[in-house]
C-alpha cells in the first residue's frame, strides 16, 4: 500500500507540473525551451459606438498628431436629491453651483503646515494648463430608459456620434454665464483646491473648509428660480415627472482662441447642482407672528441616463489608411489602437498550415506563453512641442465569443484599485526610464495556449486587442454598424480617449520589433 501511494503521489506531481511557473511575474524562464509562432495581426475601424452610462466620461479637446483631434461633449439627466421639496414663502436664490470632482494622484498630494494642499491632477490630457470654451445648456433631448424599437424590452442605446442631436435640442442660452471667463470662454481644469470660510452667527468662530480640485461653475440664478423654485405645480413631485420636465444638461466644448485645449476624464455621477436660497419662516407665539429668513438648499444630482458624445477631426492620413484598408492575409506593419470610436487590432494565431496539429502531437508541457507588443516610438513621439499621452494598458480578449481569455479569469491578483488588477495577465505599459516613453506591452496567455494545444476540440479563436481605461470592466458596447468580425467592442476601450501604435507581425517588420507568440515549454521524459 505504501508503494502504491508513492506511485500515485508521483503521478499527481507530474500531472501538475505544467502549471509550475505559469503564474510567475518576470522573464526568468528556468532554461525552458522556446518556440515562437508567427502572428497575423491587422487593424479594424470601430466607428460610432454605444456610449451611454459610463463610469467615466471625457470632456474637452485632445490632439494626438498620430491620430487626430478628439472633441468630447457630454449629456446627462438630473434627479432631485429629494422629490417634492417644500419651498416656503418669498424664496430667493442666493447661489446655484455645479460641481464635479477631478481625479487626483493621492500619492503626490502634499499637505502644508497651514492645512492647505497641493494636488496633482490625474487623467488630464493635453497642454497644462490649456483653455477650452465650455458651455452648459439645458437639454431638450429626452433620454428614454427603454428602446421602443425592441418593444420596450431592452435599454435604449445612445451612441458617440449623436452630438448633433443633443446640440440641436439644447434650450436657451448657456447656464454658466458668469462674468469670470475661467468658467466659460476660458475654462481650464484647475489644480487649485477650493477654500470656503464661514463664520458662526452666534459664536463668531470662523471655519475653513477645503475641497479637492473640481469643476465649479456658477449657473444662472434666474433660470433655476423659474425652473425649480417656482416650478409649475406637480413638476417636482416624482422622479419620472421631473425627468420629463427638466431633461438634463448638455456640456458643449469648443476651442478657445488658439489654445490646443485639454481633455479630462470625469466621474459625472458624483456631480451635482446645489441651489442655495432663503425663505420666510413664520413662528407664532400667542397672537404674535414672527417672520425670519432661513437658509435652505435643493440638490440636483447628475444621475440617470448619460452619454459620451465624441467627434474626431483632422484625422492623420496614415491612421485613416491603415484602418480602412487592413491586410487580413499577411497582417499590417503597424497596429493602431485608439479609444472612443477609434480602432482596434485583430490577431490570428497558428496560421501556418499544420502548425497547431504538430504542436498537439509533440506532447509538450506548456510553462508560459506571451504576446509582447513593441511600440513604434518614431510614430508615437512628441511633435512640435505637443506631448503625446500613451494608454497605460491594453486588453486582449476572445473576439470570436466576445469574452475575456481564460488567463484573465484565472488571474486573481489585485492592484491599488480594481482597475489596476490582473497583474499576471498584464497588458501594462513598460516605459524607458530616461525618457518615460513606452517601449512594450506584454500579455500572458499561458492557459489560453495550454488549453488550445492540450485539447484537440478547442477552437483557435480570433483575438481582439484594444486600449482600456479599466481592466476590471469587460462588458461590451454595441457598434452602431457591425463590422465583418463583431457587433460589439469592450466598453472600457470606448471610455479611454488615448491611442498607441504598435508593430505588427508582418514579415517586413524588423525581427526585434515583430509581434510573435512566445511559448516556453519542457519536453516530456
Secondary structure, 3 states (H helix, E strand, C coil): CHHHHHHHHHHHHHHCHHHCCCCCCCCCCCCCEEEEEEEEEEEEECCCEECECCCCEEEEEEEECCCEEEEEEEEECCEECCCCCCCCEEEEEEEEEEEEECCECHHHCEECCCCCEECCECCEEECCCCCEEEEEEEECCCCCCECHHHCCCCECCCECCCHHHHHHCEECCCCCCCCCHHHCCCECCCCCCEEEEEECCCCCCEEEEEECCEEEEECCHHHHHHHHHCCCCCCCCCHHHHHHHCCCEEEEEEECCCCCCEEEEECHHHCEEEEEEEEEEEEEECCEEEEEEEEEEEEEECCCCEEEEEEEECCCHHHHHHHHCCCCCCCCCEEEEECCCCEEEEEEECCCCCHHHHHHHHCCEEEEEEEEEEECCCCCCCECCECCCCCCEEEEEECCCCEECHHHHHCCCCCCCHHHCCCCCEEEEEECCCCCCEEEEEEECHHHHHHHHHCCCCCCCCEEEEECCCCCCCCEEEECCCCCCCCEEEHHHHHCCCEEEEECCCCCCCCCCCCEEEEEEECCC
